[in-house]
Amino acid sequence: MASFLLWSLVSFLYIHVHQASSQCLNKQTLYSETFRSEAFTLGPGEVQDKYYYMEFPTGHIALRGFFAEVVDEQGVPVPLSEVYLHHWVVLNRYVKQNHTQKFLAQDYSKYRSVPSKLGGNDGVCPDHTLDQFFGLGSETRHTNTSIPYPYGIVVGDPNKIPDGYEELWVLNIHAIDTRGVEDRQGCTECRCDLYNVTATKNGKPLKNYQGGLRCCTDGSQCSLSQGIPAARKKLFLQYTVEWVEWDESVVPLKVYIFDVTDTGDGCKIEYDIPSSLGLPSDSIDIRETRVVSPPSGQVIYGVAHQHSGGKGATLYGEDGREICTSLPLYGSGANAGDEVGYIVGMTSCYPKPGSVNINDKELLRLQSNYSTQQGHTGVMGLFYLLVASPQHGESTSKDGKFSSSSKSNSTLFKIVTGSKLSTSIVFGIVLASMATFIVAKHMRNRRALQYEALTA
């Protein structure tokens, strides 16, 4: 519980100190606006997995953060023990001008009936698999997604929007109501027997498939215990977007998502963890894959996405150097954001700019670790990486180091020390840095993470 509170404090300090200091540093206005998705209603055991058109900032902007959680009609956060947030993802689409209203008026599953083009991030999965810009799951409340100054995910660039099209944004919400279910963990892991699913939507038998996304589709029902009331809840995904207006001070970032199931024939997204019956209780399932890196750049941010049972994930360079390790934080209570047995946060990497780089076509190694204390179905081992490409006047050497004739680091230091930062901001920066160091050290020394199996 102490680590949970400490990590929450760090996240709060980082986000709010970052906002204040960024405004002083570059004199840009950091905008922040909170929206709600369309309402969705769930009863005990029901599944929701729909795509919605979403309200989103417009214009040529640089995104600096995206934070989301499930709330009820009164805006009260709903705990994972009641409604499990399997995932949410944010996607962009380009729609033919004069067709926008028709596009927005119909169910998103029929978007192909309107002239449109897929947008998406910068890779690396083929066929627009995992093409979201942002996306998390149960860990959403305590995973930091803030992007530091002067970086940003640039969207709405008129030079990148196809002629005759406009950019719209789509939100996918996959949630499972676990109130009164027979087996809470089995329902959240989409075990096919609990959903009475034996074939795909097209009628093809599911062979050697015990559980996962194909068994907890929209409208499906997980097995309930006897005597469960049919109370239904009206819910929303409440999300906050942070951004700045685009100008030349913004350093654009590439968004890459790596998948541990990508073994050369596409990203399968999910996999199963066998139980280690008869083996020590601390046995670990280790999955690895090697992926050719995208173009070279500086790593600015990294975070993994795992499900319950996860023990963390690490992305390594070709020479074995650690690029980023992301560890799960498990809840220890009952309140929203601290639910026992669930991953309620993932640690994020914020390397000092220029200190961690990837080379062009470098063979990266992704490792995802899970506890085998019990078996799991439909788990994930994804890794988000935000990378800044070399800017004008910069180059990369064979070891991936950036070189430049400019003195950007010195300049940034002068800007920081020369800015008229308030005493509270300076104190906040120091406090956040100290807290981050303490948490990082604590998490590093805490390899036996507090995973506990869910109970019905």
Buried (B, 14 or more C-beta within 10 A) or exposed (E): EEBBEBBBBBBBBBBBBBBBBBBBBBEBEBEBEEBBBEEBEBBBBBBBBBBBBBBBBEEBBBBBBBBBBBBBEEEEBBBBBBBBBBBBBBBBBBBBEEBBEEBEEEEBEEBEEBBBEEBBBBBBBEEEBBBBBBBBBBBBBBBBBBBBBBBBBBBBEEEEBEEEBBBBBBBBBBBBBBBBBBBBBBBBBBBBEBBEBEEEEEEEEBEEBBBBBBBBBBEBBBBBEEEBEEEEBEBBBBBBBBBBBBEEBBBBBBBBBBBBBBBEEEBBBBBBBEEBEEEEEEBBBEBBBEBEBBBBBBBBBBBBBBBBBBBBBBBBBBEEEEBBBBBBBBBBEEEBBBBBBBBBBBBBBBBEBBEBBBBEEBEBBBBBBBBBBBBBBBBBBBBBBBBBBBBEEBEBEEEBEBEBEEEBEEEBEEBBEEBEBEEEBBEBBEBBBEBBEEBBEEBEEEEEBBBBEBEE
